[in-house]
């Protein structure tokens, strides 16, 4: 074990896929690929760059001497020039043309755009997997009536399946946003020190068309249709805020789900999977703590907090740029993706093994159902010839008496027996009026429609992903 601090997002929570995406090898290899692409396009457009030089650059893209780069940075106090120097050491023929016409943000910002887009694609696939699993669970429990809550107080019944659709729909809205954001990600391109492209214009002897063509061909080489139309030295930091807004949205949805499930676990109606040898508490052997859901909430709170940091950074970029964005972005961009990745891995794990307890759900519903059935009983008794106002007052008195038994005496809800024993309701079959199915409205039909109209198109659109993607399993006992 190292004596140095380890980032728990990497050592405990996120996937190796996401960790490697934001790792040093991927970052600096991408820098080199950008230098190769720039050299290729500059050569194609007539600058004196030979194929021998470009080939040499290509051959050393992944062979990075990090110790040498660190030594250069310690001397030069500049990370980009340190890596230019380290690259030049292994590419002596190409050394004079590395980074030709570019400024530091050429590699940093274009790399970030690539990583942002690829990170969003990873999260997109994870979202699809969770939505699919929630859809399966919703279909399985479309018919199971349960107590719903408004203000965290008992309300008109719904079904377990319909409640799950609420969770899924939040993620479907997040998926639409992440798909949109992937399509809108733009690189910086070749803009120069203040965005004017002056250095490139000089390289091409004042030929504006070649500078424009350089931008177009370079963007295509690195996988983008176009760059930002106009920038300062960096791409607009608004792009970072929009990406962090998207990740925050996923965190918000996940936190809401995990909180709901924690409450349902408290009521013993539903719970996350619990392993055979899993320990809920070091002191209380009987505990079955909702550890995964709690971890989701903990990580989600972190992701949501990063949203404001990106916003403040974008708001304080003076004129063409200021460097107070750099350290902040090094922290928040990778960690937001790592934490969101960890959240969705946990979410998929829970959704895949989530447990419902129909008998407890039925018992809890039945404890409140008599109060909810009073309107139906009132209408039925009125139809049998009773006086609506008198009946209403009788029900009100019986309901208050039953509530008193529950709250002050710790007894069971005896409202229905009180009504059965009241002559005013003798013509009403009380049992016919308390069937839970009569209170769930279109819950079952809405589940079917939701799966058909919302989830099935996603399953079809991402069919290959759902076949080949296997969610990494999180360390089940770490909190």
ZIGIWO-V812494 format. One line per field, one symbol per residue. psi: psi as a letter, one per 20 degrees, with the letter a starting at -180 (. if undefined). A space follows every 10 residues. Layout:
# ZIGIWO-V812494
psi->???
This chain:
# ZIGIWO-V812494
psi->pqiqppohhg hhgrqhghgh gjrgggghhh ghhghggghg ghghjjqmpr hggghgghij ginpnhgggh gghhgikohg hghgghghhi mhhigijpko irrhiggghh gggghgghgh hghghggggg ggghgggghh khioqrprpp kkqpapqaqg hhghhgghhg hhhhghhhgg hgiipqrhbn iahjiikghh hghkljnhhh ghhggghggh hjjqhraqhq rchrqpihgg hhghgghhgg ggghggghgg hhghhhikhq rrqoqgjpph qihnhiqmqm gghhhggghh hgghhhghgh ghghiknpci qqjjhggghh ghgghggghh ggghggghgg hhjqpqnhgg ggghghhihg ghihgghggg hghjjroggg gghggggggh gghhggghik arokghhghh iphijhipng hhijphhiij ckgghhgghg gghggghggg hkghghghpo pqprohip.
